[in-house]
Amino acid sequence: MKITDKAMQGTPTQADQWLVESFGRGHGALIGRITPAGSRAFYFRYAGTKGQVRLPIGPFGAKGDGNTAFTVAQARSLAMGWAALYRGGIKDLREHLEQQQAIRQQQQATELREQEQDRQAAELEQKRRVTIRHLFDRWRDLELKSRTLPNGERTGRKDSGALALAQFERHVFAHIGDMTAKDVTRADILRVIDAQLTEGKQRTAQMLFADMKQMFGFGLDRELIAVDPMATLKKSRIVGTGTERDRILSADEVRKLSDALPRANMNPRSVCAVWLILATGCRIGELMGATWADAETDHTVLQAVADVEGVKLGFVDLQARLWHLPDTKSGRDHTIHLSAFAVCQFERLHDLRESCAWVFPSTAGTGPVCVKSFAKQLSDRQRTDEERMSNRSKSVDALALPGGRWTPHDLRRTAASLMAGLGISGDVIDECLNHQIESRVRRTYIRDRREADQVRAFDALGDRLLELVEQTAPASNVTRLRAA
């Protein structure tokens, strides 16, 4: 008999009703079942190796979908397919179908896994689609910004990346700032570097090379880029290696400097600045950050201004002859004893004092003078006539010395050299100049700052400078320094 939908919809009886549609002898049969409870289902029956086997097809449904429910036609089509497998020699259909089901499940799992991998790869690709500007911002926020860790260790750069940002704004972003970071090539990097080298700005090129190298390394660690475009670029071959300056003014040059300063047409405060660096070994950012200890301005306000200007806030107490810096480049506080020579310079500055707290106030009086301004004043007075710059000092060679060009930091180095020449030990000089302590043992266990030795060292340095100044000839060209 042929099973029909009408037959499968028949009224249940007290016993199971079995409807059989044979596919021919030895080919199996489609079976329909109606239980007393009214459930209806299909099976495929065939002769197995150990007797008849009844494989379930699924429940009957007048509008079956061929998956969760079957019409008669759908059940017949599936049963006939199984019958063909049976006739083809597969005698254990149950085992065969279970194997096929396992294979399908494995394939589905593989497909799902591949889809998930594709999704994750797409997300990672999206994360990597950051521009150079965005990459720089993330690098600066996570690695350049100055912060203090719970263990007291400081991390980041002293200026929180302000200099790096200024350099990138001027020289990098215009070329590749809006490019996707992962698409930047070596050629793009070299175009930025070569633009500086072509203008003879090797130092700028070296700084850009080092900062971009760090930035791309950061991006690689964070998987923001897959390949570092600078991985094969060698600094020595591209921008050369920076040479450490060792310029020191000799005693004779210090004498000549004393003779030259009154004729250099410099701001009186800048003249004092020269002598103060020589007398204290301070850094230029520390000098420009000096304030009067008796000023009534709130220290929090002063610190905020110092942070913006990139200087180190310090407090000069002339009565106590102390200059205290709460925070310095070395990560420690530092107190400088003011020798009679240094006090004399600060007294001259005090005579020029205005209604603000800063020892070296800007024109507006709202903060310190720009750190670069002092260095430019010195540089502008160490040129040849051919190097004269418009709208700059006419005293182009007033501060030129026999040993060649010198900078504010060379004065700091000279202070250390003068101390050494007076027999002062290297560890005391390190403390006077507040050098970073390289030895972890000394940094951790030796906390003696040698204050008494520093006082003697600064006084000896001041006496030596006064001696050099007083030996300057002719006397008519010398600005005498008042004794403290």
N, C-alpha and C positions, 0 to 999 in steps of 0.2 A: 504494500500500500504506500501511497505517497502522503506524507504528513502535510497538513495545511494549517494556516493560521486559525481557521475556524475550529479545527480539531483541537488545537492547543488551548483554545478558549472555552473548551467544554466544561460542563459542570463537574466539580469534584465528587467523588464517591467515597465510601468508607474504606476503600483500599486504594493503593497506588494504581494509577492507570499508565500503562506503558505503550507508547506508539512507536512502531518500528518501520523504518524505511530502508530496505536492503539495497546495497550497491552491487549486488551480485555475489555469488558464492566465492568466499575467500577474499572479498574486497571490503568487508566490514559493513556497518549499518549506522544510520542516523537514528538516535533514540530520543523520543520526547517523553517527559514524565510529568504527570499531574498528581500531586499529593493530596490526601484528604484535607489538609489545611489550606489547599488552594494555590500552593506555589508551583511554578512551572519552570522546567529546565530542559536543556538539551545535553546529549552525550554522544560520543562516538564509541561504538563497540566493535571490537575486533578480537580475533583468536590469537592470544599470546602464547609464549612458550610453556606457560603453566596454566593454561585455561583461558577463558574469556576475560578480556580487560575492558573496563568501561571508563573512558576518559571524559571528564566534564568539559563541556563547551561553554556553558553559561546560562543565565536565566532567560526566559522568553520575555519578549516585549513587542507589542504590536507596532511600536515605532522605535525599534531598537537601533542603537548606534553602532553595532558590530563590535562593541568593546565591553560596556557594562551590561548591555542587554542585546538580545538577538531576535530578529524576525526569523521565520522558518527559512526564508531564502538565504539569509546571512549564515545561519547555523549549518544549512546544507552545503554552502560554498566552502566553509571551513572544514567540515567533515569530509568532503570530497578531496580537499587538499591533503588531509591526513591519510585518506585512503590511498592516494597516489604515492605518498611516501611509503606506506605499508607494502603496496605492490612493488615498489622499487627495491625492496629488500630490507627496509628498516623494520625489524620485527618487534623491538622494544620502543614503541613510540613515546611512552612516558619518559624514559631516560633521555631519548633524543630531544623531546620538547623541553625538558628541564635544562639540558645543556644549551639549547638555543636561547632559553630564557636567561640563563646565566651570562651568555655571550652578549645578549642585548643589554642586560643590566651593566655589564662591564663597559660596553660601548657608551652607554648613557653617562656612566660615571666619568669616563674619559672626556666626553664632550663637555660635561659640567665643569670638570677641572680645567679644561682648556679655555672655556668661557670665562672662568674666574681669573685665570692667568692673564687673559686678554684684557679683562676689566682692570686688574691691578696695573698692568703695563700701561693702559690708557691713562689711569690716574697718575702714575709716575711720570708719564710723558707730559701731562698737564702741569704737574708740579715743576717739571724741568723747564717749562716754557716761561722762564723769567728773563727779563731784560738785564743788561749789565747794570743799569741803574738800580733795579730791584735787588740784584745780587750784592751790589755794593752796600745797599742799605741794611740788608740782613747781616752781612759780614761786619759792618760797623757796629750794629746793635749788639751782636753776640760776642765779638772778639776785640773790638777796639775801644768800646766805652769803658772808662775807668770805673772800677768798682772794688770794694773790699769784701773778701770772702769771710765766712764765719770764723775761720781760723786766723783771721787778721792779715792774711796774705793779700796783696794787691794784684789785680789783674787788669789787662787792657792797657791802653796808651795814656800817657799823662794828659794829653789834650783831647782824649776821647775821640780821636780820629779827625779832629778839625782840620789839621794840615792836609791829611790824605783827601778829605772831601774837597778842600779848596783846589788841590792839584787835579783831581778827577774832573771837577767842574770846568777847569780851564783847559785841560789837555786830553781828556779821555772821552767824556760824554758826547762831545761834539762829533767825534768820529764813530763811536760804537755804542753810545749810551742806550739807544733804543733798539739795538739788535738783541735777538734772543741769545742768551748766554751760551746755549749748547751749539749755536750755529757760528760762533766766533772762531776764526781760524788763526793760525800762526801769522798769516799775511796781514790780518787785521791788527794783531798785536804789534807787529813790526812797523806798520804804518804809523801807529801812535808814537812809538819809540823813535823812529827815524825822523819824525817831524821835529823832535827836540834836538836830536843830534845834528840835523841840518843847520839849526840856528846856533850851534855851538854850546848848547845847554846840557852838557854831559851829566852834571850832578842831578838835574831834574829828570833826565832819562833814567839814571840809575835808581832814583827814588820811585819813579813810576813802575819800572821793571820789578822792583822788589815788592811793591804793594800789590800789583796785579798778580804776581806769582802767589802771594799769600791768599788773595781773594779767590783765585781759581782753585787753589788747594782746598780752601774752605768749601767751595761749591762741590768739589769732588767728594769730600768727606760726607756732605749732607745729601749726596745723590741728586743734586740740582743740575749737574752736568755729568755725562758719562765718560768724557775724555777731557783731560787737561790740555788745552791748546799750547801751553807753555812748557809742557813736560820735557821736550827735547831742546829747548832754548837754553843756551849756556850764557850766564851773565857776563863772564869774562870775554866771550866772543862778541856779544851784541853791544854791551854798553861799557865794557872794561871794568876793572876793579878799582874801587875808590881807594885812594891813598890817604893814610892817616896824617893829619897835619902835625908838624912838630916845630912850628915857628915859635921862637922865644925871643923876646927883646933882650939884647945884651945890656949890661950896665951903662955902656956908652950911649946906646940907643935911648935908654930911659932918660939920660941927661939931655940928649938932643930933643926928645919928646917934650921935656919940660920947657925947653927953649922955644919949641915950635908952637905949642898950644896957644899962647897969648896972641900969636900972629895968624891963627887959623880961622879967625872970624867965626867961631863956633858959639852956640848958645852957652852961656855960663854954666848952666846945669850940666850940659854935656861934658864940659871940661872937668867938672867935679866927678862925673861918672867915670871918666878914664882913671882918675886917681883912686876912686873907691874900689874899682875892680882890682887894681894893682895892690891895694892895701888890705883887701878882705878875701880876694880869690873867689868872689861870688860869681854866679852866673848872671847873664844879662837879664833873663826873665825874673830872677830874684831881685835884681836892682830896680827894675822898673816897677816891681810890685811892692816896693817899700812904702810904708805909711808912717806918719808920726804917731807915736804911742799915746800922746796926750790928746789926739783928735777925738771929738765927741761922736763921730759917725759910728753907727752900729756895725759891729764886726761882721755880722751876717750879710749886711748890704755890701761891705767891702769885699767879702769873699765872693759874692755873686758877680760883682764887677770883674774881679781878678780871674774868675773862671771864664768869663766871656772874652776877656782880653788875652788869655793864655799866659798869665804871669803868676808868680808865686807870692802870695800875700805875706808880708813881714811887717814887724813893728819896731821902729827905731826909738830907743829911749836914750837920749843924750845924757841925761843926768846919771843913769846907771851905766852908761857907755856899753850898751848891749843892743844888738839887732837880732830879734828872735823871729824865726820862720817856723810856723807850726807844721807846715807840710812842704816837702822838697822833692826833687827828682829822685833822690835815693830812697824815698819812702819813709824817711825819718824826719823828726823835727831837727832844727839846727839853730844854735845860738852863736852869734859871732861877737867876740869881744872887740870893741872899737879902740884901736890904738889912738895916741894923741894925733897922729897924722890923719887917721880916718875921721876922728871927731872934728878936726879942722875943716874937712870937706863938708861934713854934714852941717856944721855951723854956717858955712857959706850958703848952703842950700836953705838953711833955716831963715837966713836973712832975705832970701828970695821967696819965702813961703807965702802962699796965697790962702784963700779961705776954703781950702779943701784938705782932705787928709793925705793926699798923695805927695810923696817927696818929689816925684817927677810927673807933675800933672799935665794932662793934655791941654790943648788950646781952650777947649770948652770947660775944662776943670771938672768934668764929670767922671774922670777915670785917669789911669796912667797913660803916658805917651806910648805910642806904638813901639813894640820891641824892635821892629825893623828900622825905625826912624834913626835910632842912634847908630846902628851899623852903617846905614846909608851916609850919615854925616861923616863918618870916618873914611868910608870908601871913596866918597866924592872928593876927598882931599888927598888922595893917593893916586892921582891920575897924571897922565902926560897931557900936554896941550892938545894932542891929536884925539885923546879920549875925553876931552871936555864935553859935558852934557848940557844941553840948553836948560835954562831955568834952574840950574843948580849952582853950587858955590863956585865963585871965581878963583878961590884959593885952591886950585886943582891939585897942587903938589905940596901944600903946606905941611902935611903930616907924613910925607914920604920919608922912609928911613933906609939906611944902607942895606939892611938885611932883607928888604923886599916888603911886599904888602903884608899888613897885619890886620887882625880882626879883634873884636871884643873878647872872643874866647882865647886868643893868643895872649891877651893881658892876664887872663886867669892862669894860663900855663906859665907865664912869666912870674907871677906871684909865687907859684909852687917852686920854680927854679931858684928864685931869690931866697926862699926859705931854706932850700937844700944847701945853697951856698953859704948859709949862716950856720950850718951844722945841725939843723933841725932834722930829726929822724923822719923816715918815710911814713910811719904809722901816724905820727902827730900831724904831718902835712895832710894825710888822707882825712883825718878828722877835721882839720881846719877848712879843707875844701869840701867836706861832706861827701866824699866819694862813696859810691856804692860798695859795700863790703862783699867781695866775691866769695870768700871762704864761709861755708855754711857753719863751720865750728865757731869761728869768730862771731858771726852774725847771731848765733843762737846762745852761746855761752859767755862771750866776753861783752859785757854791757858798759864797761868803763869808757867814757868819751874823752878822757884825758883833758878835762877842763883847765886845770892849772897849767898844763903844758901848752895848751892852745893859747891861753892868755899871754904867756911868755913869748910864744912864736909870733903872734900878731903884733905884740909890742916891738919885737926885734925887727919884724918886717917893716913896720912903720918907721922905726929909726933908720933903717937902711934906705928907705925911699926918701926920707928927709935929707939924709946925707947926700944922696945922688942929686937931689934938687938943688941943694945949697952949693954943690960943686959946679953948677951950670954957669957958663960964662958966655957973653958978657952979662954982668949983673943987671944992666939996664933992660935986658930983654926977658927977665925972669919975673913972674908973679909970685911974690913971696907968700908962703903958707903960714897962717897964724898958728902959733903954738897953742896947745889946749890948756 
